[in-house]
């Protein structure tokens, strides 16, 4: 990925335990590609990143690698508890075009 000026936040080899003691079956990396307060801005940033990095995504696919875009939602109070993300077919097209899986994860804003 260095060839494409992409610097992962973290990377790992297969067989190594993660922070919660799960053994990773595959090598991989995490990369923050967007961070926004609104879902509309977040989706726009994700699509922009995908468009800007098409060559890197094609190279990953050619190498037999798979990718997942994990959209993290932080929830804390009752007015945030039902946070949702809606993606239109046009917003999903760039993901599927590169064989990327979409995951949506909810995380607590703070521990009780």
C-alpha positions in Angstrom: 0.0 0.0 0.0 3.0 2.3 0.4 3.2 2.5 -3.4 -0.2 4.2 -3.3 0.6 6.5 -0.3 -1.8 4.8 2.0 -0.7 4.5 5.5 -2.7 2.1 7.7 -3.6 3.0 11.3 -2.6 -0.5 12.3 -1.6 -3.7 10.5 -1.2 -7.3 11.7 0.0 -10.7 10.4 -2.2 -13.8 10.4 -2.1 -15.8 13.7 -1.6 -12.8 16.0 -4.1 -12.0 18.8 -5.9 -8.7 18.8 -6.6 -6.5 21.8 -9.5 -8.7 22.9 -7.5 -11.9 22.4 -9.1 -13.0 19.1 -6.6 -14.7 16.9 -6.6 -13.1 13.5 -7.0 -15.7 10.7 -5.7 -13.3 8.0 -3.2 -10.6 7.7 -4.7 -7.2 7.4 -4.9 -3.5 8.3 -7.2 -0.8 9.5 -7.3 2.6 7.8 -9.4 5.6 8.7 -10.8 6.9 5.5 -13.5 9.3 6.8 -14.5 11.0 10.1 -17.5 13.3 10.2 -20.3 14.4 12.6 -23.1 13.8 10.1 -23.8 10.6 8.2 -24.3 12.5 4.9 -20.8 14.1 5.2 -19.4 10.7 6.2 -20.8 8.9 3.2 -19.6 11.7 0.9 -16.1 11.4 2.4 -16.1 7.6 1.9 -17.1 7.9 -1.7 -14.6 10.6 -2.3 -11.8 8.5 -0.8 -12.9 5.5 -3.0 -12.8 7.6 -6.1 -9.4 9.1 -5.2 -7.9 5.6 -4.5 -9.4 3.5 -7.3 -6.0 2.3 -8.5 -5.1 1.0 -5.0 -8.5 -0.7 -4.7 -8.0 -2.4 -8.1 -4.5 -3.5 -7.0 -5.9 -5.1 -3.8 -8.5 -6.9 -5.8 -6.0 -8.2 -8.3 -3.8 -9.4 -5.5 -6.7 -11.4 -4.2 -7.3 -9.2 -1.1 -10.7 -8.4 0.2 -11.8 -5.2 2.0 -14.5 -4.1 4.3 -15.7 -0.5 4.8 -16.8 -0.4 8.5 -18.9 2.6 9.3 -18.7 3.2 13.0 -21.5 5.0 14.8 -21.0 6.4 18.3 -24.1 6.3 20.5 -24.5 7.5 24.1 -27.7 9.2 25.0 -31.3 8.2 24.2 -31.6 10.8 21.4 -28.5 9.2 19.8 -29.3 5.6 20.5 -31.3 5.1 17.3 -28.6 6.4 15.1 -29.0 5.1 11.6 -27.1 5.2 8.3 -28.9 5.1 5.0 -27.0 4.4 1.8 -28.7 4.9 -1.6 -28.0 2.5 -4.5 -25.7 5.2 -6.0 -23.7 5.4 -2.7 -23.4 1.6 -2.6 -22.2 1.3 -6.2 -18.6 2.4 -5.5 -18.3 -0.2 -2.7 -19.7 -3.1 -4.8 -17.7 -2.0 -7.8 -14.5 -2.8 -6.0 -15.8 -5.8 -4.2 -15.9 -4.1 -0.8 -18.1 -5.4 2.0 -20.0 -2.9 4.1 -20.3 -3.2 7.8 -22.0 -0.8 10.2 -20.8 -1.0 13.9 -22.2 0.9 16.9 -19.8 1.9 19.7 -20.5 3.5 23.1 -19.4 7.1 23.4 -18.1 6.2 26.9 -18.0 3.3 29.2 -20.5 3.5 32.2 
